[in-house]
Amino acid sequence: MLFEEKQVKELSEKLAEQPIADLKKAIALNDRLLLTRELFGGDGKAFEATLHALNGFSHFSEAQAYLLDHCVTSYQWLDKKRVDEAKKFIKLVRRRYKQQ
């Protein structure tokens, strides 16, 4: 459910799918605060450690395994109030591994 990828059709959606090289640089301050609060229970160190780990992987499958092992259950991402933000974050993470 969290890791499903839908096909994009609109140009604006395709532009939003462009690859990114560094997750830390791709997330604006307000989004960092929101993600830290909503997905990491306010734990900024856990959020930073997760970004660092995700930037170190070569393939999305590694990132997915990491998120499943360290975040989804621990921070209750499947909870109804977190699932939408979790999906947005995973979509951003997926872009990290798209071929440039």
All heavy atoms as an XYZ file, in Angstrom:
823
protein
N       0.812     -1.192      0.000
C       0.000      0.000      0.000
C       0.861      1.264      0.000
O       0.699      2.109     -0.850
C      -0.928     -0.023      1.226
C      -1.780      1.199      1.355
S      -3.069      0.995      2.570
C      -2.433      2.018      3.849
N       1.802      1.370      0.922
C       2.655      2.560      0.974
C       3.587      2.654     -0.225
O       3.919      3.742     -0.670
C       3.512      2.548      2.240
C       2.849      2.885      3.561
C       3.858      2.790      4.693
C       2.237      4.259      3.534
N       4.016      1.513     -0.743
C       5.062      1.511     -1.759
C       4.535      1.329     -3.182
O       5.296      1.098     -4.100
C       6.097      0.428     -1.434
C       6.861      0.736     -0.177
C       6.447      0.246      1.054
C       7.981      1.535     -0.209
C       7.139      0.536      2.221
C       8.685      1.838      0.947
C       8.258      1.337      2.159
N       3.225      1.444     -3.370
C       2.656      1.333     -4.712
C       3.064      2.547     -5.533
O       3.105      3.661     -5.031
C       1.134      1.270     -4.643
C       0.604     -0.015     -4.073
C      -0.908     -0.015     -3.934
O      -1.565      0.883     -4.508
O      -1.412     -0.893     -3.246
N       3.337      2.288     -6.812
C       3.712      3.388     -7.706
C       2.669      3.496     -8.797
O       2.436      2.545     -9.527
C       5.093      3.134     -8.318
C       5.588      4.266     -9.159
C       7.013      4.039     -9.687
O       7.472      2.898     -9.703
O       7.631      5.026    -10.081
N       2.030      4.659     -8.877
C       1.026      4.845     -9.924
C       1.684      5.471    -11.151
O       2.684      6.173    -11.047
C      -0.146      5.683     -9.430
C       0.181      7.134     -9.167
C      -1.061      7.914     -8.822
C      -0.702      9.395     -8.837
N      -1.836     10.258     -8.878
N       1.086      5.189    -12.296
C       1.608      5.738    -13.545
C       1.193      7.206    -13.659
O       0.059      7.561    -13.375
C       1.050      4.963    -14.744
C       1.474      3.521    -14.768
C       2.953      3.356    -15.074
O       3.762      4.256    -14.920
N       3.334      2.180    -15.498
N       2.146      8.044    -14.068
C       1.851      9.466    -14.231
C       1.483      9.747    -15.679
O       2.023      9.148    -16.596
C       3.038     10.352    -13.784
C       3.285     10.199    -12.309
C       4.289     10.050    -14.568
N       0.545     10.658    -15.840
C       0.070     10.986    -17.183
C       0.252     12.461    -17.507
O       0.576     12.817    -18.622
C      -1.399     10.593    -17.315
C      -1.627      9.089    -17.218
C      -3.097      8.756    -17.359
C      -3.293      7.268    -17.359
N      -3.674      6.688    -16.121
N       0.035     13.298    -16.529
C       0.111     14.745    -16.744
C       1.568     15.215    -16.760
O       2.413     14.660    -16.069
C      -0.634     15.484    -15.630
C      -2.094     15.148    -15.523
C      -2.901     15.668    -16.697
O      -2.591     16.771    -17.183
O      -3.809     14.957    -17.127
N       1.843     16.270    -17.504
C       3.187     16.840    -17.575
C       3.659     17.283    -16.202
O       4.804     17.036    -15.821
C       3.232     18.010    -18.557
C       4.575     18.722    -18.670
C       5.659     17.758    -19.146
C       4.470     19.907    -19.611
N       2.771     17.915    -15.446
C       3.166     18.377    -14.110
C       3.562     17.209    -13.215
O       4.490     17.324    -12.415
C       2.032     19.176    -13.463
O       0.880     18.369    -13.310
N       2.878     16.074    -13.358
C       3.233     14.880    -12.580
C       4.580     14.337    -13.034
O       5.380     13.892    -12.216
C       2.166     13.797    -12.731
C       0.845     14.132    -12.075
C      -0.216     13.082    -12.337
O      -0.259     12.537    -13.466
O      -1.002     12.806    -11.418
N       4.834     14.371    -14.342
C       6.117     13.882    -14.863
C       7.266     14.757    -14.363
O       8.327     14.255    -14.031
C       6.092     13.823    -16.390
C       5.221     12.707    -16.906
C       5.233     12.618    -18.405
C       4.312     11.486    -18.841
N       4.260     11.309    -20.267
N       7.048     16.059    -14.323
C       8.078     16.960    -13.812
C       8.336     16.710    -12.332
O       9.471     16.821    -11.866
C       7.677     18.418    -14.041
C       7.660     18.875    -15.492
C       7.094     20.284    -15.608
C       9.041     18.795    -16.109
N       7.295     16.353    -11.602
C       7.439     16.067    -10.167
C       8.117     14.722     -9.924
O       8.450     14.399     -8.793
C       6.071     16.094     -9.490
N       8.348     13.964    -10.985
C       9.007     12.665    -10.875
C      10.488     12.730    -11.254
O      11.156     11.702    -11.319
C       8.306     11.637    -11.782
C       6.911     11.286    -11.325
C       6.911     10.409    -10.087
O       7.706      9.454    -10.033
O       6.125     10.690     -9.174
N      10.992     13.928    -11.535
C      12.391     14.062    -11.927
C      13.313     13.519    -10.840
O      13.047     13.686     -9.654
C      12.723     15.533    -12.201
C      12.028     16.098    -13.419
C      12.446     15.419    -14.697
O      13.623     15.242    -14.966
N      11.475     15.004    -15.482
N      14.413     12.875    -11.240
C      15.351     12.330    -10.248
C      15.960     13.424     -9.371
O      16.122     14.562     -9.814
C      16.442     11.695    -11.113
C      15.855     11.531    -12.460
C      14.820     12.608    -12.603
N      16.271     13.059     -8.138
C      16.967     13.960     -7.234
C      18.224     13.256     -6.747
O      18.234     12.041     -6.575
C      16.085     14.414     -6.053
C      15.517     13.219     -5.303
C      14.978     15.317     -6.517
C      14.723     13.579     -4.086
N      19.273     14.009     -6.545
C      20.554     13.423     -6.170
C      20.729     13.276     -4.665
O      21.380     12.347     -4.198
C      21.696     14.264     -6.750
N      20.152     14.187     -3.899
C      20.382     14.202     -2.458
C      19.079     14.544     -1.740
O      18.541     15.635     -1.912
C      21.456     15.245     -2.139
C      21.857     15.284     -0.674
O      21.095     14.802      0.192
O      22.935     15.827     -0.389
N      18.584     13.621     -0.943
C      17.324     13.846     -0.233
C      17.411     15.025      0.728
O      16.455     15.783      0.872
C      16.910     12.591      0.533
C      16.374     11.456     -0.329
C      16.294     10.168      0.470
C      15.019     11.819     -0.896
N      18.548     15.193      1.377
C      18.687     16.293      2.343
C      18.497     17.643      1.654
O      17.888     18.542      2.204
C      20.047     16.242      3.029
C      20.161     15.135      4.041
C      21.474     15.209      4.760
C      21.571     14.101      5.794
N      22.753     14.231      6.625
N      19.036     17.781      0.460
C      18.940     19.050     -0.263
C      17.575     19.223     -0.928
O      17.164     20.348     -1.195
C      20.034     19.128     -1.324
C      21.418     19.242     -0.725
C      22.475     19.287     -1.798
C      23.863     19.348     -1.178
N      24.918     19.281     -2.198
N      16.882     18.131     -1.183
C      15.616     18.193     -1.910
C      14.425     18.543     -1.026
O      13.369     18.896     -1.535
C      15.358     16.854     -2.596
N      14.590     18.466      0.292
C      13.471     18.704      1.201
C      13.622     20.085      1.842
O      14.588     20.344      2.557
C      13.408     17.602      2.277
C      13.262     16.226      1.614
C      12.250     17.864      3.238
C      13.375     15.067      2.577
N      12.662     20.949      1.565
C      12.679     22.311      2.112
C      12.472     22.280      3.625
O      11.961     21.305      4.180
C      11.581     23.137      1.448
N      12.851     23.369      4.283
C      12.791     23.442      5.745
C      11.400     23.142      6.292
O      11.246     22.354      7.222
C      13.258     24.818      6.228
C      13.227     25.026      7.739
C      14.131     24.025      8.446
C      13.630     26.437      8.086
N      10.371     23.768      5.734
C       9.011     23.517      6.227
C       8.624     22.052      6.073
O       7.973     21.480      6.946
C       7.992     24.405      5.509
C       8.046     25.830      5.982
O       8.583     26.130      7.042
N       7.489     26.730      5.192
N       9.000     21.460      4.948
C       8.705     20.044      4.735
C       9.487     19.166      5.705
O       8.976     18.153      6.179
C       9.010     19.637      3.288
C       8.056     20.284      2.305
O       6.899     20.574      2.685
O       8.461     20.496      1.152
N      10.719     19.550      5.991
C      11.526     18.802      6.964
C      10.847     18.799      8.330
O      10.770     17.771      8.997
C      12.920     19.415      7.106
C      13.787     19.275      5.893
C      15.061     20.088      6.043
N      16.077     19.366      6.771
C      16.860     18.434      6.252
N      16.730     18.120      4.984
N      17.760     17.832      6.964
N      10.346     19.960      8.736
C       9.665     20.072     10.022
C       8.393     19.234     10.038
O       8.121     18.524     11.015
C       9.352     21.535     10.336
C      10.565     22.446     10.517
C      10.128     23.902     10.638
C      11.383     22.032     11.731
N       7.637     19.294      8.957
C       6.404     18.515      8.853
C       6.700     17.013      8.895
O       6.068     16.275      9.654
C       5.662     18.865      7.559
C       4.430     18.016      7.266
C       3.291     18.406      8.200
C       4.018     18.148      5.821
N       7.649     16.572      8.093
C       7.990     15.145      8.049
C       8.524     14.658      9.388
O       8.187     13.560      9.836
C       9.010     14.873      6.930
C       8.481     15.036      5.510
C       9.623     15.009      4.506
C       7.448     13.974      5.192
N       9.354     15.479     10.014
C       9.897     15.105     11.327
C       8.765     14.928     12.329
O       8.725     13.942     13.070
C      10.897     16.168     11.824
O      11.972     16.273     10.879
C      11.462     15.810     13.175
N       7.844     15.864     12.334
C       6.725     15.806     13.283
C       5.772     14.656     12.961
O       5.403     13.881     13.845
C       5.965     17.141     13.272
C       4.849     17.206     14.317
C       4.086     18.522     14.278
N       3.282     18.591     13.060
C       3.376     19.556     12.139
N       4.229     20.539     12.279
N       2.616     19.548     11.070
N       5.366     14.539     11.699
C       4.337     13.576     11.322
C       4.842     12.137     11.211
O       4.129     11.220     11.586
C       3.692     13.985      9.988
C       2.953     15.298     10.046
C       1.755     15.279     10.983
O       1.044     14.261     11.031
O       1.554     16.288     11.684
N       6.041     11.960     10.661
C       6.509     10.602     10.376
C       7.548     10.073     11.351
O       7.798      8.869     11.396
C       7.077     10.530      8.952
C       6.089     10.829      7.832
C       6.764     10.652      6.480
C       4.846      9.953      7.936
N       8.178     10.957     12.118
C       9.238     10.514     13.020
C       8.977     10.928     14.466
O       9.909     10.998     15.273
C      10.600     11.026     12.530
C      11.021     10.380     11.239
C      10.641     10.915     10.019
C      11.765      9.216     11.246
C      10.998     10.300      8.829
C      12.129      8.595     10.065
C      11.742      9.139      8.852
N       7.724     11.227     14.776
C       7.342     11.557     16.139
C       8.108     12.721     16.730
O       8.332     12.784     17.934
N       8.548     13.640     15.865
C       9.296     14.805     16.332
C      10.775     14.551     16.565
O      11.499     15.439     17.006
N      11.243     13.368     16.256
C      12.648     12.993     16.485
C      13.509     13.405     15.284
O      13.647     12.658     14.313
C      12.747     11.488     16.732
C      14.140     11.035     17.152
O      15.107     11.806     16.978
O      14.251      9.900     17.643
N      14.072     14.596     15.362
C      14.894     15.132     14.268
C      16.121     14.289     13.982
O      16.522     14.145     12.824
N      16.718     13.715     15.002
C      17.905     12.872     14.791
C      17.544     11.618     14.010
O      18.301     11.184     13.140
C      18.544     12.513     16.125
C      19.245     13.683     16.779
C      19.941     13.281     18.052
C      20.615     14.511     18.660
N      21.333     14.198     19.876
N      16.395     11.032     14.301
C      15.950      9.843     13.569
C      15.682     10.192     12.105
O      16.038      9.428     11.193
C      14.701      9.256     14.213
N      15.076     11.353     11.871
C      14.811     11.792     10.499
C      16.118     11.995      9.737
O      16.280     11.515      8.611
C      13.981     13.075     10.524
C      13.671     13.627      9.154
C      12.919     12.902      8.254
C      14.122     14.883      8.782
C      12.630     13.417      6.988
C      13.838     15.399      7.534
C      13.088     14.667      6.635
N      17.061     12.693     10.352
C      18.361     12.930      9.716
C      19.105     11.617      9.457
O      19.719     11.434      8.399
C      19.217     13.866     10.568
C      18.700     15.288     10.641
C      18.656     15.990      9.293
O      19.573     15.808      8.471
O      17.689     16.746      9.070
N      19.061     10.702     10.412
C      19.728      9.403     10.248
C      19.095      8.623      9.101
O      19.801      7.963      8.325
C      19.656      8.604     11.546
N      17.787      8.723      8.983
C      17.091      8.036      7.889
C      17.490      8.630      6.548
O      17.786      7.889      5.600
C      15.568      8.117      8.097
O      15.232      7.438      9.319
C      14.810      7.491      6.941
N      17.526      9.951      6.441
C      17.942     10.586      5.185
C      19.366     10.189      4.828
O      19.670      9.899      3.656
C      17.831     12.109      5.279
C      16.439     12.698      5.364
C      16.513     14.223      5.413
C      15.566     12.242      4.212
N      20.241     10.182      5.815
C      21.635      9.789      5.586
C      21.705      8.350      5.066
O      22.415      8.058      4.096
C      22.438      9.946      6.872
C      23.879      9.590      6.717
N      24.778     10.402      6.057
C      24.581      8.492      7.109
C      25.971      9.826      6.051
N      25.874      8.670      6.683
N      20.981      7.460      5.693
C      20.970      6.055      5.263
C      20.413      5.929      3.848
O      20.995      5.241      3.004
C      20.150      5.211      6.234
N      19.301      6.606      3.569
C      18.672      6.516      2.249
C      19.578      7.066      1.156
O      19.621      6.518      0.055
C      17.334      7.255      2.254
C      16.243      6.643      3.140
C      15.042      7.575      3.202
C      15.844      5.270      2.659
N      20.300      8.125      1.444
C      21.234      8.683      0.451
C      22.377      7.721      0.160
O      22.993      7.809     -0.902
C      21.793     10.023      0.933
C      20.915     11.188      0.561
O      20.182     11.145     -0.419
N      20.969     12.238      1.352
N      22.666      6.816      1.073
C      23.779      5.883      0.894
C      23.447      4.644      0.084
O      24.348      3.918     -0.338
N      22.164      4.387     -0.151
C      21.781      3.186     -0.900
C      21.868      3.423     -2.402
O      21.759      4.551     -2.870
C      20.357      2.754     -0.537
C      20.191      2.363      0.911
C      19.145      2.863      1.660
C      21.083      1.503      1.525
C      18.981      2.509      2.991
C      20.932      1.142      2.853
C      19.878      1.642      3.582
N      22.036      2.325     -3.147
C      22.139      2.407     -4.601
C      20.819      2.137     -5.311
O      20.634      2.545     -6.450
C      23.171      1.403     -5.115
O      24.416      1.655     -4.540
N      19.928      1.397     -4.659
C      18.684      0.984     -5.308
C      17.492      1.219     -4.387
O      17.618      1.134     -3.166
C      18.744     -0.503     -5.677
C      19.884     -0.833     -6.573
N      19.889     -0.537     -7.910
C      21.076     -1.410     -6.313
C      21.035     -0.932     -8.439
N      21.771     -1.451     -7.489
N      16.335      1.453     -5.002
C      15.122      1.691     -4.227
C      14.773      0.483     -3.357
O      14.256      0.651     -2.256
C      13.950      2.050     -5.144
C      12.682      2.294     -4.377
C      12.538      3.425     -3.585
C      11.647      1.374     -4.423
C      11.378      3.639     -2.854
C      10.484      1.586     -3.695
C      10.350      2.720     -2.915
N      15.059     -0.705     -3.830
C      14.733     -1.901     -3.044
C      15.453     -1.888     -1.696
O      14.894     -2.312     -0.680
C      15.067     -3.177     -3.815
O      16.436     -3.215     -4.145
N      16.682     -1.374     -1.670
C      17.417     -1.249     -0.403
C      16.742     -0.218      0.504
O      16.603     -0.436      1.716
C      18.864     -0.820     -0.660
C      19.691     -1.809     -1.436
C      21.031     -1.233     -1.844
O      21.051     -0.214     -2.573
O      22.057     -1.794     -1.417
N      16.334      0.896     -0.088
C      15.659      1.950      0.677
C      14.331      1.443      1.225
O      13.990      1.695      2.389
C      15.437      3.172     -0.210
N      13.604      0.707      0.411
C      12.321      0.163      0.838
C      12.516     -0.784      2.021
O      11.786     -0.699      3.011
C      11.647     -0.560     -0.318
C      10.286     -1.128      0.033
C       9.600     -1.775     -1.160
O      10.060     -1.670     -2.293
N       8.497     -2.428     -0.898
N      13.495     -1.661      1.929
C      13.770     -2.598      3.026
C      14.133     -1.829      4.302
O      13.671     -2.180      5.395
C      14.885     -3.555      2.629
N      14.940     -0.791      4.162
C      15.337      0.023      5.319
C      14.107      0.675      5.964
O      13.937      0.632      7.179
C      16.347      1.096      4.900
C      16.769      1.984      6.044
C      17.842      1.628      6.847
C      16.080      3.151      6.347
C      18.230      2.427      7.920
C      16.454      3.952      7.413
C      17.529      3.581      8.197
O      17.902      4.363      9.264
N      13.269      1.280      5.135
C      12.079      1.942      5.665
C      11.148      0.951      6.357
O      10.598      1.241      7.416
C      11.343      2.696      4.556
C      12.074      3.916      3.996
C      11.335      4.472      2.777
C      12.249      4.992      5.050
N      10.985     -0.223      5.754
C      10.141     -1.249      6.372
C      10.717     -1.704      7.711
O       9.983     -1.891      8.678
C       9.970     -2.442      5.430
C       9.037     -2.208      4.237
C       9.167     -3.334      3.226
C       7.594     -2.050      4.701
N      12.020     -1.870      7.770
C      12.669     -2.350      8.998
C      12.757     -1.299     10.093
O      12.665     -1.615     11.276
C      14.092     -2.847      8.697
C      14.108     -4.142      7.916
O      13.059     -4.815      7.845
O      15.177     -4.475      7.378
N      12.952     -0.027      9.709
C      13.264      1.000     10.701
C      12.198      2.077     10.917
O      12.273      2.801     11.915
C      14.580      1.698     10.329
C      15.750      0.792     10.363
N      16.192      0.108      9.259
C      16.559      0.424     11.386
C      17.235     -0.620      9.589
N      17.482     -0.450     10.871
N      11.258      2.208     10.002
C      10.339      3.349     10.112
C       8.856      2.991     10.104
O       8.110      3.478     10.954
C      10.602      4.331      8.972
S      12.279      4.987      8.959
N       8.424      2.184      9.164
C       6.992      1.953      8.956
C       6.299      1.482     10.228
O       5.288      2.049     10.641
C       6.752      0.966      7.787
C       5.279      0.604      7.679
C       7.246      1.573      6.475
N       6.855      0.479     10.871
C       6.242     -0.045     12.099
C       6.592      0.817     13.299
O       5.712      1.177     14.093
C       6.691     -1.500     12.351
O       6.361     -2.272     11.193
C       6.002     -2.087     13.553
N       7.855      1.174     13.428
C       8.316      1.948     14.591
C       7.562      3.251     14.769
O       7.253      3.654     15.883
C       9.801      2.267     14.468
O      10.555      1.096     14.342
N       7.289      3.925     13.658
C       6.630      5.229     13.721
C       5.173      5.179     13.245
O       4.574      6.214     12.994
C       7.429      6.258     12.916
C       8.800      6.492     13.496
C       9.928      5.964     12.900
C       8.958      7.213     14.678
C      11.189      6.160     13.442
C      10.207      7.416     15.229
C      11.315      6.883     14.605
O      12.566      7.084     15.151
N       4.638      3.973     13.101
C       3.221      3.756     12.763
C       2.776      4.490     11.499
O       1.763      5.187     11.489
C       2.348      4.146     13.961
C       2.699      3.373     15.204
C       2.054      3.938     16.449
O       1.599      5.068     16.478
N       2.021      3.133     17.499
N       3.537      4.321     10.425
C       3.214      4.986      9.175
C       1.917      4.480      8.556
O       1.354      5.142      7.688
C       4.355      4.837      8.178
C       5.542      5.689      8.497
C       5.773      6.411      9.638
C       6.663      5.914      7.670
N       6.972      7.069      9.561
C       7.550      6.777      8.361
C       7.021      5.466      6.399
C       8.751      7.204      7.809
C       8.217      5.885      5.863
C       9.074      6.745      6.556
N       1.450      3.314      8.949
C       0.200      2.793      8.388
C      -1.027      3.342      9.113
O      -2.152      3.078      8.717
C       0.205      1.260      8.423
C       1.249      0.620      7.520
C       1.275     -0.884      7.715
C       1.001      0.958      6.056
N      -0.801      4.112     10.164
C      -1.889      4.763     10.877
C      -2.603      5.713      9.921
O      -1.966      6.401      9.112
C      -1.323      5.530     12.083
C      -2.400      6.090     12.971
O      -3.063      7.059     12.533
O      -2.576      5.579     14.082
N      -3.906      5.752     10.002
C      -4.719      6.548      9.083
C      -4.268      8.003      8.990
O      -4.289      8.600      7.916
C      -6.182      6.466      9.539
C      -7.176      6.973      8.560
C      -8.613      6.597      8.897
C      -8.971      6.836     10.347
N     -10.414      6.619     10.601
N      -3.816      8.583     10.088
C      -3.430     10.001     10.064
C      -2.020     10.218      9.513
O      -1.642     11.353      9.258
C      -3.561     10.613     11.461
C      -2.676     10.003     12.502
C      -2.968     10.594     13.868
C      -2.119      9.890     14.914
N      -2.432     10.296     16.248
N      -1.247      9.162      9.307
C       0.126      9.302      8.798
C       0.317      8.762      7.385
O       1.300      9.078      6.740
C       1.095      8.574      9.727
C       1.287      9.240     11.038
C       2.387      8.575     11.857
N       2.392      9.124     13.189
C       1.667      8.632     14.193
N       0.920      7.578     14.024
N       1.708      9.198     15.380
N      -0.598      7.942      6.927
C      -0.375      7.220      5.678
C      -0.181      8.152      4.475
O       0.666      7.889      3.617
C      -1.483      6.164      5.436
C      -2.789      6.789      5.022
C      -1.017      5.105      4.469
N      -0.907      9.257      4.401
C      -0.758     10.167      3.255
C       0.625     10.820      3.229
O       1.257     10.898      2.172
C      -1.850     11.239      3.252
C      -3.214     10.678      2.862
O      -3.255      9.614      2.216
O      -4.230     11.312      3.207
N       1.094     11.280      4.391
C       2.444     11.871      4.448
C       3.501     10.819      4.153
O       4.502     11.105      3.500
C       2.703     12.516      5.813
C       2.073     13.865      6.002
C       2.416     14.875      4.921
O       3.597     14.978      4.509
O       1.495     15.579      4.482
N       3.287      9.612      4.637
C       4.246      8.528      4.378
C       4.338      8.245      2.881
O       5.432      8.072      2.342
C       3.847      7.268      5.148
N       3.205      8.226      2.207
C       3.200      7.989      0.756
C       3.953      9.102      0.021
O       4.713      8.829     -0.910
C       1.767      7.901      0.228
C       1.085      6.596      0.553
C      -0.325      6.592     -0.020
C      -1.033      5.301      0.277
N      -2.397      5.274     -0.277
N       3.737     10.352      0.438
C       4.442     11.476     -0.193
C       5.951     11.357      0.022
O       6.738     11.607     -0.889
C       3.942     12.804      0.367
C       2.541     13.154     -0.040
C       2.099     14.445      0.643
C       0.624     14.685      0.488
N       0.160     15.833      1.292
N       6.341     10.987      1.223
C       7.764     10.828      1.532
C       8.370      9.697      0.707
O       9.453      9.843      0.131
C       7.952     10.568      3.029
C       9.389     10.400      3.439
C      10.293     11.441      3.308
C       9.840      9.199      3.952
C      11.623     11.291      3.679
C      11.165      9.035      4.331
C      12.054     10.085      4.193
N       7.666      8.585      0.603
C       8.167      7.442     -0.166
C       8.266      7.795     -1.643
O       9.207      7.389     -2.323
C       7.289      6.200      0.084
C       7.512      5.726      1.527
C       7.586      5.098     -0.924
C       6.501      4.731      2.025
N       7.337      8.587     -2.137
C       7.405      9.039     -3.531
C       8.673      9.863     -3.751
O       9.364      9.709     -4.757
C       6.153      9.863     -3.865
C       6.049     10.279     -5.297
C       4.740     11.007     -5.547
C       4.635     11.451     -6.982
N       3.382     12.156     -7.241
N       8.992     10.719     -2.805
C      10.221     11.514     -2.871
C      11.454     10.602     -2.812
O      12.400     10.771     -3.584
C      10.243     12.515     -1.724
C      11.410     13.484     -1.686
C      11.327     14.448     -2.862
C      11.414     14.256     -0.382
N      11.409      9.623     -1.925
C      12.526      8.677     -1.807
C      12.709      7.914     -3.110
O      13.830      7.720     -3.583
C      12.293      7.704     -0.623
C      13.309      6.570     -0.635
C      12.340      8.453      0.701
N      11.617      7.501     -3.719
C      11.685      6.766     -4.991
C      12.422      7.590     -6.054
O      13.207      7.061     -6.846
C      10.276      6.422     -5.455
C      10.221      5.476     -6.640
C       8.789      5.216     -7.092
N       7.916      4.711     -6.053
C       7.827      3.432     -5.695
N       8.564      2.536     -6.290
N       6.985      3.068     -4.751
N      12.185      8.912     -6.053
C      12.861      9.792     -7.017
C      14.369      9.782     -6.837
O      15.116     10.014     -7.787
C      12.339     11.225     -6.881
C      10.943     11.389     -7.410
C      10.409     12.783     -7.178
N      11.285     13.799     -7.724
C      11.222     15.077     -7.388
N      10.337     15.495     -6.515
N      12.059     15.934     -7.924
N      14.831      9.521     -5.629
C      16.269      9.484     -5.354
C      16.959      8.398     -6.184
O      18.128      8.513     -6.528
C      16.476      9.260     -3.844
C      17.844      8.829     -3.403
C      18.871      9.940     -3.575
N      20.177      9.499     -3.169
C      21.017      8.779     -3.910
N      20.686      8.391     -5.117
N      22.208      8.445     -3.461
N      16.238      7.356     -6.538
C      16.824      6.207     -7.237
C      16.466      6.128     -8.704
O      16.850      5.186     -9.384
C      16.436      4.908     -6.502
C      16.839      5.001     -5.061
C      15.922      5.348     -4.087
C      18.170      4.817     -4.679
C      16.312      5.491     -2.761
C      18.560      4.956     -3.363
C      17.629      5.298     -2.413
O      18.003      5.456     -1.109
N      15.727      7.098     -9.210
C      15.413      7.133    -10.642
C      16.693      7.413    -11.415
O      17.539      8.177    -10.965
C      14.383      8.208    -10.944
C      13.037      7.887    -10.362
C      11.988      8.094    -11.405
C      10.637      7.812    -10.791
N       9.849      6.906    -11.545
N      16.798      6.828    -12.571
C      17.971      7.053    -13.419
C      17.934      8.461    -13.977
O      16.904      8.948    -14.414
C      18.016      6.038    -14.561
C      18.154      4.618    -14.090
C      19.425      4.395    -13.289
O      20.483      4.852    -13.670
N      19.295      3.710    -12.162
N      19.078      9.109    -13.959
C      19.173     10.494    -14.432
C      19.313     10.546    -15.925
O      19.763      9.706    -16.559
C      20.356     11.177    -13.772
C      20.261     11.024    -12.287
C      20.408     12.319    -11.537
O      20.496     13.371    -12.131
N      20.424     12.250    -10.232
